Amino acid sequence: MCTALQYVPFMRDGGVFVALGTVSHRAGRDFPTFMEQQLAGGGAPYLRALYADPGKKLRLGLPHPSLGEDGWFASLDEETITQRLKEAVDLVRSGFKIPVRPEENMSPEGQVLVEFSNKYAKACKAMQFGRNEEYECAIFGWPEPVVYEIGPWSETGKCARKNTSLLRKLRRARNLSGYGAPEE
């Protein structure tokens, strides 16, 4: 899959990037993802990043393509895309303070992971160590698989993580669906 996020580092200061995201399928579950959002989040404090809502069809139970393992589809919603583009135009016209705080440029899932790491540093270090030791943890190291407990990041997965109750509490606090992850 190709991603426009790879172009973010080359955008001009004061630009706005709208991340469309995708729906991915892994370990028997569909979930929304933005993948390499670190490029537009903490890695580009001279830009603003806005995020669409690729999980909307899943949450609403709307029809979508049937996906096989590692499958994906662009789950674009005209209303959300139009809203984000209007926000982007307004931000470019009115300007915004640079540098942008990294958390302000992250998706809700990225924000959950940062908050989780700030509140539970021991688990954050264990996750980072696991990403460097386990192949599956490294290739699925984006925020969304961790936050939605997908595959190796599930309760029975091999990636190091503790305190799933805190993760689930933070996910609920941001009104994020679990997309099949345990809620308790």
C-alpha positions as CSV (number, residue, x, y, z in Angstrom):
1,M,0.0,0.0,0.0
2,C,1.3,3.5,-0.8
3,T,0.7,6.3,1.5
4,A,0.7,10.1,1.0
5,L,2.1,10.5,4.5
6,Q,5.5,9.8,2.9
7,Y,5.3,13.3,1.3
8,V,4.6,15.2,4.5
9,P,8.2,16.1,5.3
10,F,8.5,17.9,2.0
11,M,5.5,20.2,2.6
12,R,6.0,23.9,3.2
13,D,5.8,25.5,6.7
14,G,2.2,26.4,7.6
15,G,0.7,23.7,5.4
16,V,-2.1,21.4,6.4
17,F,-2.2,17.7,5.7
18,V,-5.5,15.7,5.7
19,A,-4.9,12.1,6.5
20,L,-7.6,9.9,4.9
21,G,-6.6,6.6,6.5
22,T,-7.8,3.2,5.5
23,V,-9.5,0.2,6.9
24,S,-7.2,-2.8,7.4
25,H,-7.9,-6.4,8.2
26,R,-5.5,-8.4,10.4
27,A,-6.0,-11.3,12.8
28,G,-9.6,-11.7,11.8
29,R,-10.6,-8.0,12.6
30,D,-11.3,-4.9,10.5
31,F,-10.0,-1.6,12.0
32,P,-9.2,1.9,10.9
33,T,-5.5,3.0,10.6
34,F,-3.4,5.9,9.4
35,M,-0.1,3.9,9.6
36,E,3.0,6.1,9.5
37,Q,1.3,9.1,11.3
38,Q,4.5,9.9,13.1
39,L,5.5,11.7,9.9
40,A,2.7,14.2,10.2
41,G,2.3,14.0,14.0
42,G,5.3,14.6,16.1
43,G,7.6,14.6,13.1
44,A,6.3,17.8,11.4
45,P,5.8,20.6,13.9
46,Y,5.6,23.1,11.1
47,L,2.4,21.6,9.7
48,R,-1.1,20.8,11.0
49,A,-2.5,17.3,10.5
50,L,-6.2,16.6,10.3
51,Y,-7.6,13.1,10.3
52,A,-10.6,11.7,8.5
53,D,-12.7,8.9,9.9
54,P,-12.0,5.7,8.1
55,G,-13.7,3.6,10.8
56,K,-17.1,5.3,10.3
57,K,-18.6,2.5,8.0
58,L,-17.4,-0.1,10.5
59,R,-19.0,1.6,13.5
60,L,-22.3,2.2,11.7
61,G,-22.4,-1.4,10.3
62,L,-22.5,-0.1,6.7
63,P,-21.6,-2.4,3.8
64,H,-17.9,-2.5,3.0
65,P,-15.6,-4.9,1.0
66,S,-14.9,-8.3,2.5
67,L,-11.2,-8.3,3.3
68,G,-8.7,-11.2,3.6
69,E,-5.8,-11.2,5.9
70,D,-3.7,-8.0,5.4
71,G,-6.4,-6.6,3.1
72,W,-7.4,-3.0,3.2
73,F,-9.8,-0.5,1.5
74,A,-10.1,3.2,1.4
75,S,-13.2,4.0,3.5
76,L,-13.9,7.5,2.3
77,D,-16.9,9.4,3.6
78,E,-17.8,12.5,1.5
79,E,-19.2,14.4,4.5
80,T,-16.2,13.9,6.7
81,I,-13.7,14.6,3.9
82,T,-15.5,17.8,2.9
83,Q,-15.5,18.9,6.6
84,R,-11.8,18.2,7.0
85,L,-10.9,20.0,3.7
86,K,-12.9,23.1,4.9
87,E,-11.0,22.9,8.2
88,A,-7.7,22.7,6.3
89,V,-8.6,25.8,4.2
90,D,-9.6,27.7,7.3
91,L,-6.3,26.8,9.0
92,V,-4.2,27.8,6.0
93,R,-6.1,31.1,5.6
94,S,-6.0,32.1,9.3
95,G,-2.6,30.5,10.1
96,F,-1.7,28.7,13.3
97,K,1.1,28.8,15.9
98,I,4.3,27.0,14.9
99,P,5.7,24.8,16.3
100,V,2.5,22.6,16.6
101,R,2.5,20.4,19.7
102,P,3.0,16.8,18.6
103,E,-0.1,15.5,20.3
104,E,-2.2,18.2,18.5
105,N,-1.1,16.6,15.2
106,M,-1.8,13.0,16.1
107,S,-4.9,10.9,15.4
108,P,-7.1,10.0,18.4
109,E,-5.4,6.6,18.5
110,G,-2.0,8.3,18.6
111,Q,-3.2,10.5,21.4
112,V,-4.4,7.5,23.4
113,L,-1.0,5.8,23.0
114,V,0.9,9.0,24.1
115,E,-1.4,9.4,27.1
116,F,-1.0,5.7,27.9
117,S,2.8,6.0,27.7
118,N,2.8,9.1,29.9
119,K,0.7,7.5,32.6
120,Y,2.4,4.1,32.5
121,A,6.0,4.6,31.5
122,K,7.0,1.0,32.4
123,A,4.5,-0.4,29.9
124,C,5.7,2.0,27.3
125,K,9.3,0.9,27.7
126,A,8.2,-2.8,27.6
127,M,6.3,-2.1,24.3
128,Q,9.3,-0.4,22.8
129,F,11.6,-3.2,23.8
130,G,9.1,-5.7,22.3
131,R,9.0,-3.8,19.0
132,N,12.7,-4.2,18.8
133,E,12.7,-7.9,19.7
134,E,9.7,-9.4,18.0
135,Y,9.2,-9.3,14.2
136,E,5.4,-9.1,14.4
137,C,5.6,-6.3,17.0
138,A,7.9,-4.3,14.7
139,I,5.9,-4.7,11.5
140,F,2.6,-3.9,13.3
141,G,4.0,-1.0,15.4
142,W,1.6,1.7,14.4
143,P,-0.7,3.2,17.1
144,E,-3.9,1.6,15.9
145,P,-3.0,-2.1,16.3
146,V,-1.8,-1.3,19.9
147,V,-4.9,0.8,20.8
148,Y,-7.4,-1.7,19.2
149,E,-5.4,-4.7,20.5
150,I,-5.0,-6.3,17.1
151,G,-3.0,-9.5,16.5
152,P,0.3,-9.5,18.4
153,W,-1.0,-6.6,20.5
154,S,-4.1,-8.6,21.8
155,E,-4.3,-10.0,25.3
156,T,-3.0,-13.3,24.0
157,G,-0.4,-11.7,21.6
158,K,3.3,-11.8,22.0
159,C,4.0,-8.1,22.2
160,A,4.9,-6.8,25.6
161,R,2.1,-4.6,27.1
162,K,0.7,-4.4,30.5
163,N,-2.3,-2.6,32.0
164,T,-4.8,-3.2,29.3
165,S,-7.5,-1.8,31.6
166,L,-5.8,1.6,31.4
167,L,-5.6,1.4,27.6
168,R,-9.3,0.5,27.4
169,K,-10.2,3.3,29.8
170,L,-8.3,5.9,27.7
171,R,-9.9,4.5,24.5
172,R,-13.4,4.9,26.0
173,A,-12.5,8.4,27.3
174,R,-11.9,9.5,23.7
175,N,-15.1,7.7,22.5
176,L,-13.1,5.3,20.4
177,S,-14.8,2.0,19.4
178,G,-12.8,-1.1,20.2
179,Y,-13.5,-2.6,16.8
180,G,-13.8,-6.0,18.4
181,A,-11.3,-5.4,21.3
182,P,-12.5,-6.3,24.8
183,E,-14.1,-3.3,26.5
184,E,-13.4,-4.4,30.1
